[in-house]
């Protein structure tokens, strides 16, 4: 699972950088919070989870990591696209921002539980 997390994180990195470049070229920073969330939650946090899951395979192969992967993979794009549309004036997308955000928070809680249960010094990859 660790490798899957890292591969998805790299895609978020590309999206975040392209969005940043677009905003800079347009001199329009309306989507700055989307750019920030994509880079922090999509690239940095997801990649870090992938590294942790690669270093500690018992955590990475657990059912919790698989549930976390899918709730995050559904929640984050839903939250980001909906937030972008909301910031661009489509207020009807506000409930979808909340649903996506709730899935992301749930996923982060699953990650914390998984780390606390499965990470042990003797379980690290050598």
NUKE-187767 format. One record per residue: residue number from 1; residue in one letter; x, y, z of N, C-alpha, C in turn. Coordinates in steps of 0.1 Angstrom, whole numbers, plus 2048, in hexadecimal, padded with zeros to 3 digits. Layout:
REM NUKE-187767
   pos   code   npx   npy   npz   capx   capy   capz   cpx   cpy   cpz
   NUM      a     X     Y     Z      X      Y      Z     X     Y     Z
...
***
This chain:
REM NUKE-187767
   pos   code   npx   npy   npz   capx   capy   capz   cpx   cpy   cpz
     1      x   808   7F4   800    800    800    800   809   80D   800
     2      x   814   80C   806    81D    818    807   820   81D   7F9
     3      x   823   815   7F0    826    819    7E2   81A   81F   7DC
     4      x   80E   81A   7DE    802    820    7D8   800   82E   7DD
     5      x   802   830   7EA    801    83D    7F0   80A   847   7EA
     6      x   817   843   7E8    821    84C    7E2   81E   84F   7D4
     7      x   819   846   7CC    816    848    7BE   80A   852   7BD
     8      x   800   850   7C5    7F5    85A    7C5   7FA   868   7CA
     9      x   802   868   7D4    807    875    7D9   80F   87C   7CE
    10      x   816   875   7C6    81E    87C    7BB   814   883   7B1
    11      x   809   87C   7AF    7FE    882    7A6   7F9   88F   7AC
    12      x   7F7   88F   7B9    7F2    89B    7C0   7FD   8A6   7BF
    13      x   80A   8A2   7C0    815    8AC    7BF   814   8B3   7B1
    14      x   812   8AB   7A7    811    8B1    799   805   8BA   798
    15      x   7FA   8B6   79D    7EE    8BE    79D   7F0   8CB   7A5
    16      x   7F6   8CA   7B1    7F8    8D6    7B9   802   8E0   7B2
    17      x   80C   8DB   7AC    816    8E4    7A6   810   8EA   799
    18      x   808   8E3   792    802    8E8    786   7F8   8F3   78A
    19      x   7F0   8F0   794    7E6    8FA    799   7EE   907   79E
    20      x   7F9   905   7A5    800    911    7A9   806   919   79D
    21      x   80B   912   793    810    919    787   805   920   780
    22      x   7F9   91A   77F    7EE    920    778   7E9   92D   780
    23      x   7E8   92C   78D    7E4    938    795   7EF   943   793
    24      x   7FB   93F   793    806    949    791   805   950   783
    25      x   803   948   779    802    94D    76B   7F6   957   76A
    26      x   7EB   953   770    7DF    95B    76F   7DE   967   779
    27      x   7E7   967   782    7E7    971    78D   7DA   970   794
    28      x   7D5   964   796    7C8    962    79D   7CA   957   7A7
    29      x   7C9   95B   7B3    7CC    951    7BE   7BF   94D   7C6
    30      x   7B4   94D   7BF    7A7    949    7C4   7A8   93B   7CA
    31      x   7AF   932   7C3    7B0    924    7C6   7BC   921   7CF
    32      x   7C2   92B   7D6    7CE    928    7DE   7CB   91E   7E9
    33      x   7C0   91E   7EF    7BD    914    7F9   7BC   906   7F3
    34      x   7B7   905   7E7    7B7    8F7    7E1   7C5   8F3   7DE
    35      x   7CD   8FC   7D9    7DB    8F9    7D6   7E3   8F5   7E3
    36      x   7E0   8FC   7ED    7E7    8F8    7FA   7E2   8EB   7FF
    37      x   7D5   8E8   7FF    7D0    8DB    803   7D5   8CF   7FB
    38      x   7D5   8D1   7EE    7DA    8C7    7E5   7E8   8C3   7E8
    39      x   7F1   8CE   7EA    7FF    8CB    7ED   801   8C5   7FB
    40      x   7FA   8CA   805    7FC    8C5    812   7F5   8B8   815
    41      x   7E8   8B7   812    7E1    8AA    814   7E4   8A0   809
    42      x   7E4   8A4   7FD    7E6    89B    7F2   7F5   896   7F0
    43      x   7FE   8A0   7EF    80C    89C    7ED   813   899   7FA
    44      x   814   8A2   803    81D    8A0    80F   817   895   818
    45      x   80B   897   81C    805    88D    826   803   87F   820
    46      x   7FF   87E   814    7FD    871    80E   80A   86A   80C
    47      x   814   872   807    822    86C    805   828   868   812
    48      x   826   870   81D    82B    86C    82A   825   85F   82F
    49      x   817   85E   82D    810    852    831   816   846   829
    50      x   819   848   81C    81F    83D    814   82C   839   819
    51      x   835   842   81C    842    83F    822   841   837   82F
    52      x   838   83C   837    836    835    844   831   826   841
    53      x   827   825   838    822    818    835   82C   80F   82E
    54      x   835   815   827    840    80D    821   84A   809   82B
    55      x   84D   812   834    857    80E    83F   851   804   849
    56      x   844   804   84B    83E    7FB    855   833   7F4   84D
    57      x   837   7E9   846    82E    7E2    83E   822   7DC   845
    58      x   823   7D8   852    817    7D3    859   80C   7DD   85A
    59      x   810   7EA   85B    806    7F5    85B   800   7F7   84D
    60      x   809   7F7   843    806    7FA    835   7FD   7EF   82F
    61      x   7FE   7E3   834    7F6    7D8    82E   7E9   7D5   836
    62      x   7E7   7DD   841    7DB    7DB    849   7CE   7E0   842
    63      x   7C3   7DB   847    7B6    7DF    841   7B4   7EE   843
    64      x   7B9   7F3   84F    7B7    801    851   7BE   80A   846
    65      x   7CA   806   842    7D1    80E    837   7C9   80D   82A
    66      x   7C3   802   827    7BB    801    81B   7AE   80A   81C
    67      x   7A7   80A   827    79C    812    829   7A0   821   829
    68      x   7AB   824   82F    7B0    832    82F   7B3   836   821
    69      x   7BA   82E   81A    7BD    831    80C   7B1   835   804
    70      x   7A6   82D   805    79A    830    7FD   792   83C   802
    71      x   791   83D   80F    789    849    814   791   856   811
    72      x   79E   856   812    7A6    861    80E   7A5   864   7FF
    73      x   7A6   859   7F7    7A6    85A    7E8   799   85F   7E3
    74      x   78E   85D   7EA    781    862    7E6   77F   870   7EC
    75      x   782   871   7F9    77F    87E    800   787   88A   7FB
    76      x   794   888   7F9    79D    893    7F5   799   899   7E7
    77      x   798   891   7DD    794    897    7D0   786   89E   7D1
    78      x   77D   897   7D8    76F    89D    7D9   770   8AA   7E0
    79      x   778   8AB   7EB    779    8B7    7F3   780   8C2   7EA
    80      x   78B   8BF   7E3    792    8C8    7DB   78A   8CE   7CF
    81      x   784   8C5   7C8    77C    8CA    7BC   770   8D2   7C1
    82      x   76A   8CE   7CB    75E    8D5    7D1   763   8E2   7D6
    83      x   76E   8E3   7DD    773    8EF    7E3   776   8F9   7D7
    84      x   77D   8F4   7CD    780    8FD    7C1   773   903   7BB
    85      x   769   8FA   7B9    75D    8FF    7B4   756   909   7BD
    86      x   756   906   7CA    751    910    7D4   758   91D   7D4
    87      x   765   91D   7D3    76D    929    7D3   76B   931   7C6
    88      x   767   92A   7BB    764    930    7AF   755   935   7AE
    89      x   74E   933   7B9    740    939    7B9   735   930   7B9
    90      x   737   923   7B8    72C    919    7B8   729   914   7C6
    91      x   721   91B   7CD    71E    918    7DC   718   90B   7DE
    92      x   711   905   7D4    70B    8F8    7D6   714   8ED   7D8
    93      x   721   8EF   7D7    72B    8E5    7D9   730   8E4   7E7
    94      x   72B   8ED   7F0    730    8EE    7FE   72D   8E1   805
    95      x   722   8DA   804    720    8CD    80B   72A   8C2   806
    96      x   72E   8C3   7FA    738    8B9    7F5   746   8BC   7FB
    97      x   749   8C8   7FD    756    8CC    804   755   8C5   812
    98      x   74A   8C6   819    749    8C1    826   74A   8B1   826
    99      x   743   8AB   81C    744    89C    81B   752   898   819
   100      x   758   89E   80F    766    89A    80C   76F   89D   818
   101      x   76E   8A8   81E    776    8AB    82A   774   8A1   835
   102      x   768   89D   837    765    893    842   76B   886   83E
   103      x   76B   882   832    772    875    82E   781   876   830
   104      x   787   882   82D    795    884    830   798   883   83F
   105      x   790   88A   847    792    88A    855   791   87B   85A
   106      x   787   874   856    785    866    85A   792   85E   856
   107      x   797   860   84A    7A3    859    845   7AF   85C   84E
   108      x   7B1   869   852    7BC    86D    85A   7BB   866   868
   109      x   7AF   865   86D    7AD    85E    87A   7B0   84F   878
   110      x   7AC   849   86D    7B0    83B    86B   7BF   839   86A
   111      x   7C6   843   863    7D4    843    863   7DA   843   871
   112      x   7D6   84C   879    7DB    84D    886   7D9   840   88E
   113      x   7CD   83A   88D    7CA    82E    894   7D4   823   88F
   114      x   7D5   822   882    7DE    818    87C   7EC   819   880
   115      x   7F1   825   881    7FF    828    885   800   824   894
   116      x   7F7   828   89C    7F8    824    8AA   7F7   815   8AD
   117      x   7F0   80E   8A5    7EE    800    8A7   7FA   7F8   8A1
   118      x   7FF   7FC   895    808    7F3    88E   817   7F7   88E
   119      x   81A   803   891    828    807    891   830   803   89D
   120      x   83A   7FB   89B    842    7F7    8A6   851   7F7   8A1
   121      x   85A   7F9   8A9    868    7FA    8A5   86D   7ED   89E
   122      x   868   7E2   8A3    86C    7D5    89D   865   7D1   890
   123      x   85B   7DA   88C    854    7D7    880   858   7DF   874
   124      x   863   7E7   875    867    7EF    86A   86E   7E7   860
   125      x   86D   7EB   853    874    7E5    848   883   7E7   84A
   126      x   88A   7DD   847    899    7DE    849   8A0   7DF   83B
***
